[in-house]
């Protein structure tokens, strides 16, 4: 048996229907703070300071590399012996 339900609702209505919190005001506040910080750093001639918010630090690169390594170890460990022979 196949059942199809079509809902005609806005994103706001779906958030209410699913009981999700209204975070619109929080999002707006965050955008305003990021914009103010960006403009202040640009006016001060320090665009690198602003970019630090978005660029990973060397320590974060190390953690990303270790996460990737753990992922690949898990994937290669889950391969069956027949799959390993193909490689």
N, C-alpha and C positions, 0 to 999 in steps of 0.2 A: 504494500500500500504506500502511496506517495501523497504527501500533504504539502501544499504550498500556501504560505501566508505572505501576503503583500501588505506592507505597512507604508502608509503615506504620511510621513512625519518629518518635521524639521530636526536638525541635530539637537536643538534645545529640547524639543519634545521627547526625543529618544533618551537624552540624558535623564530627564525626569522619570520617564517610564522605567528605565533600568536602575534608578535610584543612585545615579552617579552624582557627585557633588558639583556644584556650579563653581567653576574655577575661572570664569571669565574675568572677574575683577582682579584676581591674582595674576593672571596672564598679562593683563593690561598694565598693572603696576610693574611687573618685571620688564616689559618692553620699554616703559618710560625710564626705568633706572638704567637699562642697557644703553638706551639712546642718549641719556644725559652723560653717562660715563664716556661713550664714544665721542660725543661732541667736545667734552672737556679735554680728552686726550688729544684729539685732532687739533683743537685750538692751542693747546700747550705745545704742539709740535712733537708729540710722543705717540705716534700711531702704533709703535711696537708694544707700548703698555696695554693698549686696547686689545691687540691681537693675542696677548697672553691669556686672555679669557677663553679663547677658542683653540689655541694651539696646545698640544700635549707637551708636558715637560719631559726631560730625559727619563725621570723616574717612571712616568706614566708609560713611556715607550717600552721600558723594561717589563712592566706588568702586562702590557698588551702582547709582547713577545712571549711571555710565559703562558698567557692564556691561549695564544695561538698554538704553542707547542703542546700544551695539555690537550687541546682539541684534536690536533693531528694524531697524538699518541692514542687517544680514545678511539678515533676513527680507524686507525691502522690496526689496533688491537681487536676491533670488532669484526674485521674482515675474516671471512672463512678461509681455510687453507687453500681451497681451490681459487679464491680470489687473489690470494697472495702469489700463487704460482703464475697467474696471468701477468703480474707486474714484473 
